Amino acid sequence: MEQVANIFIVKSNFQIAPFFELALENDGFIVETVCADDSFIDRAITVKPKLIFLPVELEHGDGIELCYEIKNNPKLKGVFVILYSKQKEDFTQIAGLDSGAVDYLISPIQARVLSSKIKALLRRKPIGFGNQHVIDELVYNDIVVDQERYLIIQQGKELYLPKKEFELLSLLLSKPQKVFSRQEITKEIWGNSIDFQGRTIDVHIRKIREKIGKQYIQTIKGIGYRLES
């Protein structure tokens, strides 16, 4: 029997926690609403939730700093963190994702959307990939990346990509909405390969867009690429 996932919802300074707690419980999750106080980390270590739904705007303190603390605690390894906020500025979202959050959602958020994202996250199984963890199945909108079979499934159709294109798309999908710099992409996908040239990333992005659609990958001028939100 599949184990029921424990989820922490951290209280924010704009009260939406009870609404999401009820909605997620109705979807079969075990949900606990908690305060980001001095006992929070100890409580998280004891319960070891599968996911922490964490506001940037805490009642006391800063959610991005707390996310960084969670993700750098070895006793909480493997716990997903989703940040949410009323703040739409790119620099805040980038800071949140760089702190280790797997996603950054803008409030107001529909409970059905949140539940769907959580279910997709909990299907993830860590495997080795470069210098970071990725998963054997990634889901984003109508795209499924099957790491085990090395193929893309889009609207029921299976599509095989060349190795580097597949790895590049997998990297972007591993952290939706995170801006991956050109330096990060080069390090993760090509390492110290002597075959890498300056426009190689752009060529691969163009080929991926031709195959899955131009709407999925956004160019962040002067920085790199991310999935379109």
C-alpha positions, -999 to +999 in steps of 0.1 A: +000+000+000+013+035-009+023+055+021+003+087+027+025+118+024+030+142+053+029+179+043+038+209+064+020+242+057+038+270+073+017+299+085+021+332+067+013+368+075-017+365+050-039+337+063-045+310+037-033+280+056-067+266+068-080+267+032-052+247+018-051+224+048-087+213+041-082+210+004-051+189+007-066+167+034-096+161+010-070+148-015-057+123+009-026+140+023-017+142+060-014+179+066+000+199+096-001+236+098+030+248+117+046+281+128+081+290+117+093+294+153+124+282+171+110+246+173+103+244+136+134+226+124+133+201+153+096+194+144+105+189+108+133+165+116+110+145+139+081+142+114+103+143+082+075+156+059+076+149+022+070+185+014+070+219+031+047+246+017+065+277+028+055+314+025+082+340+018+063+364+040+064+346+074+047+359+105+083+363+119+113+360+097+120+354+061+108+323+042+137+323+017+162+322+046+143+294+062+142+274+030+180+277+028+183+264+063+160+235+055+178+225+023+212+227+040+202+205+070+214+169+063+187+155+085+161+170+061+176+156+029+150+148+003+123+171+017+108+192-010+101+229-004+076+249-024+077+287-018+047+309-023+044+347-021+025+378-033+058+391-046+062+388-084+096+403-088+120+382-108+149+387-083+127+374-054+117+343-074+153+337-084+165+341-048+138+317-037+147+290-062+184+295-055+177+288-018+167+253-028+130+255-034+117+232-061+090+257-071+079+293-064+042+300-067+025+334-068-005+340-045-034+337-050-030+299-058-058+276-066-059+246-043-064+222-073-032+235-089-012+231-057-025+196-052-016+187-088+019+201-084+024+182-051+013+149-066+037+154-095+066+162-071+059+132-050+063+109-080+099+119-083+126+094-074+162+108-071+189+094-094+224+107-102+228+134-129+259+155-131+264+174-099+228+175-088+198+152-082+172+147-109+144+122-112+134+093-133+101+109-143+096+147-147+062+162-153+056+197-166+022+207-181+017+182-210+053+170-210+066+139-193+103+132-193+110+095-188+146+093-176+146+055-175+137+051-211+154+083-222+124+097-240+098+125-240+061+119-239+039+148-250+002+145-255+005+108-256+032+107-283+067+094-276+097+115-288+133+106-286+158+134-283+196+133-289+215+128-256+225+164-250+191+178-259+175+153-236+198+162-207+193+199-212+155+196-212+157+174-181+179+199-163+154+227-170+125+205-159+143+195-127+135+229-112+106+246-129+109+284-130+145+285-119+167+305-142+197+283-152+226+305-162+247+296-192+276+287-168+254+263-149+241+246-180+276+243-194+289+227-162+260+203-157+256+191-193+291+195-209+315+197-180+350+201-194+342+187-228+365+200-255+336+197-280+317+226-263+316+259-282+300+292-273+267+289-292+262+252-285+236+259-258+216+282-281+216+256-309+203+229-286+176+251-272+165+260-307+163+223-316+143+214-284+119+243-291+113+230-327+104+196-313+083+204-282+070+239-290+085+274-286+063+283-257+080+261-230+115+276-227+120+313-220+152+331-228+164+354-200+186+379-218+221+381-206+216+352-181+203+319-195+171+300-197+141+288-177+108+271-182+080+294-191+057+298-160 
